[in-house]
């Protein structure tokens, strides 16, 4: 409007002037004065119209600033307030597997809906965030449900149901792990539980600390219902994890992280902490006798580390899980110490960066455009050694049956991950599980541990 005002004025003057010349009136001064008044009035009207337009533009801009923002993209669906203080983000995870086994001792080849989740997360009042994550694949349950108060990056408080801060691979998000299934060593660490946690990043974000007080769950276990604890004792968990070169982008060790985690608690009821352990093919290779329950202190310790540089990634941890157990609520209390280790690596063939949070492909699968996404090869060696204590004594006193429970397992994994887009991934994993048995054991011909296990697991995953 402002740009056209001088031209409009000039046009009016010329038009009015031309009319005056044609009229040839005797009182030229009066006429000129009248024309000036008309021009002044027209100019005033133009100014009024111009101001009204400015006010309208200001109102439109203010309304746009106050309107909620809706973001949709590959991997993100979010509704947020204009100032970003409040938001709701919808995420999802669907994993469909095909599993094949080479031995008659294993289950039938089968299709499996491994995970099916809708995840609601967001924040309110700027400093508070939340996550609610139901699981619809397998056992229907609420996996995560917590509120996080972020008073500062140095001090966060979380209350609800969440992962116990111990296992490095356990804490990694399901959709971004190297393999379809976590290692056998991760089965020795507690999983999700209900409680309170404080955490924060200190030393210029080079060190993360986490401390939690939780109800307590078995190795690899979940507090499925989120209900009350089975006794008055609580589990204490603590973790320190350092990334000393995280702020030095040029350092060759920028992607290095090292830490140690531990949990300790007392478990003193027949519903207490005992566990069974599964192979990479998700078959149980060890379990206690059905009458065995925790009867004292449980302790888990895990030194852990990862290293990522460019397309290469490495994750390693060692786990010691000890628990005092008792058979039938009477007799000796045995202090059982089981050991596990995991060494996993990956290399992105198409050159994208690897990280603890996964791989983001530079291109998406689009054959017509000549793009195929990203490809990653992965490998793993892992193992668990069961304490010999559980197999000692006569059959009516020992804690596990050596004819059905392995005393050790060593696993080898090799896989290919195909990232078709940021949200879609296909995995192809081959696992070889070699069992150790107690001296003198005579596993039945149809027992899982009578032969080594080879399993193939393929997966198509949607994660956003």
Secondary structure, DSSP 4 states (H G I P E B T S, - for coil): -HHHHHHHHHHHHHHHHHHHHHHT-S-HHHHHHHHHHHHHHHHHHHHHHHHHHHHHHHHHHHHHHHS-EEEEETTEEEEE-TTSSSEEEEEEEEEEEEEEESSTTSPPPEEEEEEEEEEEEEEETTTEEEEEEEE-SSS-EEEEEEEEEEEETTEEEEEEEEE-S--HHHHS-GGGSSSSS--GGGGGSB-EEEEEEEEEEETTTTEEEEEEEE----BT---SS----SSS--EEEEEEEE-TTTT-TTSTTTTEEEEEEEEEEEE-STTS---EEE-TTS-EEEE--TTEEEEEEEEEEEEEEEEEETTEEEEEEEEEEEEEEEETTSS-EEEEEEEEEEEEEEEETT-PPP-TT----SS-EEGGGTEE-EEEEEEEEEEEE--GGGG-S-TTT-SS-TTTS-SEEEEEEEEEEEESSSSEEEEEEEEEEEEE--TT----TTSGGGS-EEEEEEEEEEE-
